[in-house]
Amino acid sequence: MSASSLEEKALRLFRTFEHAGKNVNRVTVEGRRIVLDLGQGEVVDDFEEVDMRHGKT
């Protein structure tokens, strides 16, 4: 596989993930390996509504 076709494949993967609504922070090509670093969307705090006080109130 030539370098240009590997780069083209990486760009197609990038576009596909972005089109699907995924946030891609970085695309890395290492030899024949393509790595997509997906970003996190809105971070949800599971403990936001929990009262975390301890002891007497």
C-alpha positions in Angstrom: 0.0 0.0 0.0 1.5 3.3 -1.0 1.8 6.3 1.3 -0.7 8.4 -0.6 -3.4 5.7 -0.5 -2.8 5.2 3.2 -3.2 8.9 3.8 -6.3 8.9 1.6 -7.7 6.0 3.7 -6.9 8.0 6.9 -8.7 11.0 5.5 -11.8 8.9 4.6 -11.9 7.5 8.1 -11.6 11.0 9.5 -14.5 12.2 7.4 -16.6 9.2 8.2 -16.2 9.6 11.9 -16.8 13.4 11.7 -19.9 12.8 9.6 -21.2 10.3 12.2 -21.0 13.0 14.9 -17.8 11.9 16.5 -15.2 14.5 17.6 -11.8 13.5 16.1 -8.9 15.4 17.9 -6.0 13.8 16.0 -5.2 11.4 13.2 -1.8 9.6 13.4 -0.4 7.3 10.7 2.3 5.0 12.0 3.6 2.7 9.3 0.5 0.9 8.1 -1.4 1.7 11.2 -4.0 4.5 11.4 -4.9 5.9 14.9 -7.8 8.2 15.5 -7.9 10.0 18.8 -11.5 10.6 19.5 -12.4 13.6 21.7 -14.9 13.5 24.5 -18.2 15.3 23.9 -20.0 16.9 26.8 -18.6 15.4 30.0 -21.4 14.3 32.3 -20.7 14.3 36.1 -22.6 11.3 37.5 -22.3 12.8 41.0 -23.5 16.3 40.2 -26.9 15.9 41.9 -25.6 13.8 44.9 -25.3 15.5 48.3 -21.7 14.6 49.4 -21.8 15.9 52.9 -20.7 13.7 55.7 -21.5 13.9 59.4 -23.9 16.2 61.1 -25.5 18.9 59.1 
